[in-house]
Amino acid sequence: PQLLIADEPTTALDAAVAARVIAQFRHLRDSGMGVLFISHDLSAVRSIADRILVMHAGAIVEAGPAERILTAAEHPYTRALLEADPAGVPRGTRLIPAGSGPALLRGRDSAEEPPTSGGTDVVLEARGVSLRYPQAARPSLEEVSVTLRAGRTLGLVGGSGSGKTSLARVLLGLQEPDAGHVALLGEPWSNLPERRRRARRTAISAVFQDSLGTLDPRWTVRRTLLDALHHRQPPGAGATGGVHHDLDELLDQLALPASLLNRRPGELSGGERQRVSIARAVATRPRVLVCDEPVSALDVQVQARILDLLDDIQARLATAIVFISHDLAVVAHMSDDVAVMDAGRIVETGPAGRVLEHPTHPYTRELVDAVRTVTR
């Protein structure tokens, strides 16, 4: 064809695969084919576009040569998109400047930077975890060990099929490992009857990529959040007035407008659904939050607000976070420590700056080099 229309072709791809896909588009472009490349990924757009059109609310608000748009944008919306890009933004620095949006966790200064040092208490630990699904050609997890401390974020990166989501399911107690063990708050968590875990379920929660698929489509936002808050109540408590007071407090802290309460998931935008998912996850005040690709399907501004929100939650509640993502720029911005997975094993782990800036394992170097290739 003379024209190829590509709508979000690199969304949810790991860095190495995305680099190969973009290289193919470049080859097609250089061979004379026209390419209309639609994406919320600024790095991908930067790597392939000759001209850029910026759309907002159904209208083109700015258009021009890629170099001019990316370095000297004129429209406020374009500038806001570029400023919200997490690439190169240090850990603890807000992506949405204070005063340009709601203070996402009220009760603290919205300009206050979240602590990155964290605590020393180990809140979640996996040791020698292995898992193989029936009929699988190879194990999904092989002798995986991770340690998560209070108030810190562990970034988990790797290619598709590397075992990231399998590890998340084991950490959450949704999948039992074949070998090894998981401890939550110093007590056994894996390979237990659910009745022995149920009382501690509120200590660990999750946010997934597909918020539409994880929220009950029949329930309003009000019912979803009230259900979570009821689980937070100690046995014998749960007075209706108290729970509704907690709902008001939760809405205020996360800057969720009360106008959303009577809507169902299908009536919300992607960003609104993800904020509701986060509100549900933190309603029980968990010690650990597992986030599996929580922003991969969101545009860069909505992504920035969600990332700032997670930082705010951590600053207020000292929540430990496992942050799973294929986007190394997002992981670098969010993480204190990073673990790199390949073929079910952790091949490299350490402080985020060291692992992502000076990788030692060949697979980690491949991922980092792929990002550098894309952003060139």
N, C-alpha and C positions, 0 to 999 in steps of 0.2 A: 504493500500500500504506500501511497504517497504521504499519508498522515497516520500516525499512531497516537491514540489517546490513552494515556496511562493515568488511572485514578488511584492514588495512594498505593503505588506498586511496591513500596518498601516498608509499609507499615507492618510492625510486629516481626520484622526480619532481624536476625542478629547482625552484628556489624560486618562480619566476613561475607555473609550471603548478600547483604545489602550492597556492599562494595562491588560484588560480581554483577549484580543486577544493574547497577548504575553504569558500570563499565560497558555492559551490553547496550544500554540506551545511548551512551556516548558513541559507540561504534555505529549504531543505526543512524544517529544524527550526522556523524562525519561522512557516512556513505550517501547522504543526500536526502534521507527521509525526514519529514517534519515530525516533531514530537511535541504534543501538548502534555506537559508533565504536571499533574495536579497533586499537591502534597501540603501537609502541615509541617513537614520536616525541613527546617531552614537549611540544614547542612546538605541535604540531598538536592534541594533547589539550587543552592549556591554552587554545587559541583557540576550541574548540567545545563543550567538555563543561560541563554543569550539575552532574552528579554523576560521581564517579570510583570505579571498583572496581579495586583493585590485586590482581593474582594472583601467586602464587608456589607452585611445586611442586604445582599442581593445586588450590590452595585460595585463596579470597578472604581476604587477610590484613588488608585495610583498605577501608573504604567510607565515603563521605560527600560533602558538598558540595565541588565542585571547588576553591573558594577555600580551604577549610580544609585539604584534602589537600595542596594545592600550597604552602601557606605555613606550616602547622603540623602536619605529618605526625606520627603517633604510632608507627607500627610501624617497627622498625629497617630492614626491607627497603625500605619506601617512602622512608625518609630516605636510604638508600644510593642508591636510584635517582636521587633529586633531586640528591644531591651529585655523582653521576657525570656529570651533564649538562655538556657542554663549553661551552655558551652563556655567554659573558662571562668564561670562565676564561682568564687571560693565557697567552701562549706561554711554555713552559718550566715551567709549574706542573702538578704531577701531579694527575690526576683521582681516582686511588685513593690515599688517604693512606698514607704509609709505615707499615708495621706491620699494615695491614689485609689484606694479601695477600702472596704471595711476591715477593721481589725478582726482577724479571723478567730482569734481566741481572746475575747475581752477579759478584762481583769488583769491584763499585763500590757505594758507599753507595746504597741504594734511595731515600733522601731527597734525594740529590744532584740538582740541577736540571741538565738538559742545556744546553749552550751554545747560544745563539741567534745569535751573531755569525758563526760559521762561519769557513771559511778563505778565502783569496784565489785558490786554484788553481781554474781552470775545468776541470771534469771532463767536462762534456757540453755541446755547443753545436750548435744548429740555425740555419742561415742561409738565409732565403728559400725555405723548403720549401713546395712545392705538390704537390697530389695530387688526381687525379680518377679515380674508379672508372668502369669501362665502363658505359655506359647511364645514368650518373648525371645528374640535371638540372643540377647545379651542382658545382663543385669541393668536395671535402671539406676541403682545406687550400689557402689562398692566401697565399703569401709569408710564411709563419710563421717567426719567429725567436725563440729562447729561449736563455738562458745559465744554466747550473747550476754552482754552486761547491761545493767540498768542505765537508761539514758543514752545509749549508744545505738548507732545504726550500722548494721552489717549489710553491705551490698552484695548481691549474689548475681553473677553474670555467667554467660555461657551460651552456646549455640542452641538451636532448636533440638530437642531430644537429648540434651546434655544431662537432664535429671533435676533441673531446678524446681519444677512444679511437683515432682515426686517427693523431693526433700521437703517442700513446703507442706505437703499433705501428711508426711510422717511427723513433722514438728507440730502440726495442729492436732495430731491424734486422730486424723481421718483415715489413715492407712497404717497398718502395723508393719514394722520392719521384719524381715526374715532373720536378721541377726543384728546385734548391737542394741543400744538402748537410748532413750531420751529422758531427761530429767527436767521438770518444770518447777522453779522455785525450790530447788534442792530435793524434790521428792520424785519418785518414779512416775513417769507419764505414759510411756509406751508399754504395749503388751499387758494392759490391764483391762478388766471388765469395765464397760462404760459406767456402770453404777459407782465405781470407785473413782472415776474421773469427773463425774457430773458436777460435783460441788465446786470443782476448780475450773470449770469451763470458762467462767467469766474472767479468768486471769490471762487468757490468750484469745485473740480475735483476729479476724482477717478482712482484707479488702482485695477484691479480685478485679481483673480487667473488665469483665463483662458485667457491669452493674445491672443492666437490663435483665440478664439471665439469673442474677443472684437475688434480686428483689421480687417478692411475690407480686405478680401483676394485678391481683385482685385487691390487694391491701393498699390503703392510702398511706401517705407518709406518716400521718399521725399514728395509725395502728402499728406500722413497722417500728417506729421509735418507742412507742409505749410498750410494745412487746419486749424490746431489748431492755428498757428501764425496769420492767417488772422482774427480769432475771437478776438485776443488780440488787434488788431489795433482799435483806436478810430474812431468813425464815421467821414467820410471825409478823413481819412488817408489811409493807405494801399497801398502806392506806392510800386510797385513790387520790386524795388531795395531795399527798406527798409526791406521788409519781407524776401528777400533772405539773406540780411545781418544778420537779426535775426536768420535765420536758421543756418548760419555758426557759429554764437555765441552760439546757443543752442547745436550744435554738439560738439563744443570745450569745453563748460562747463561740459557736461555729458560724455566727452571722448568717443563719438560714432564715429567710423571711417566713413569717407565720402563714403567708398566702400559699405556701407550698403544702401545708399540712393536709388539705383535703384533696390533693391531687394523687393520681396513681402513677407508677413508674413510666408508663407510656406517654404521659402528659408532660414529662420533664425533659429538659435538654440533657445531653450527655454529661456536662459539667455538674448540673444540678443533681442528677442521679448519683454521680460519684461522691458528691458531698453528702448526700443522704446515706450512701453506703458507709462513708467514714463516720458519720454521726452515729449510725447504728453500731458500728464496730467499737467506738470509744464510749458508748453509753454506759457500758459496764465497768469503765475505768480499768481496762486490762493492763497488766504489767508488760505484756508482749503483744505487738501488732505485726502480723505477717502480711506484707503487701506484695501481691503477685501481679506484676505489670499494671499498676494502678493508673498510669497516665498514658499508655502507649497509643490509645485511640483518641486522644484529646488534642485540640489545637494548642498552639504554644502558649497563648495567654491563659486559657483554662488550666492547662498543665501547670503553669507557674503558680496559679492560685492554690491548686491542690498541693503542690510541693511546699509552698509556704505554710499551708494549713498543717501538714504533717510535722513540719519543723516546730510550729507553734504548739501543737499537741505534745510533742516530746519535751519542749521547754517547760510546759506547765505541769505535766504529769510524770516526767522522768520515764516515759514509756520507752522500752527497748523495741527497735524496729528491725525486722528482716525485710530488706527492700530488693525485690527481684525485678530485673529489667534487662532488656537487650540493648538499651541506649546508654552507652558508656558516659556520655556527657551528663546525663541525669544522675547516673550512679556516682560519678565523681563529685557532683554538687551535693548529693544527699548523704554520702556514706563517710563514716569514720574508718571503717575497715572494709575490705573487699575479699570475697572468696570467688575464685574462678573455677567453673565446672566444665569438664569435657568427658563424654562417654561414661557418665555416672560417677566420676571421681572428682575430688577437689585437687586441682593440679597446682594451684598457687593461692596463697592467702597472706594477708598482712595489712598494714596501714594503707588506706586508699591512695594517698599520694605516691607512696613507693611502688605499689603494684601497678598503677595505671600510668605512671610517668617513667618508671624504670623496671619494666617487667623482666623476669628472668626465665620463665617457662616459655617454650616455643609457641604454645597455643595462645597464651596471653599476649605475646608479641604479635601474633597474627591478628588478633582482635584489635589491638591498639593501632597497628599499622594500617588496618582496613579503615579505621576512622580517619586517620591522617590522609589516606588516599581520597576518601570521599570529600573531605573538607578542603582539599587543595584547590 
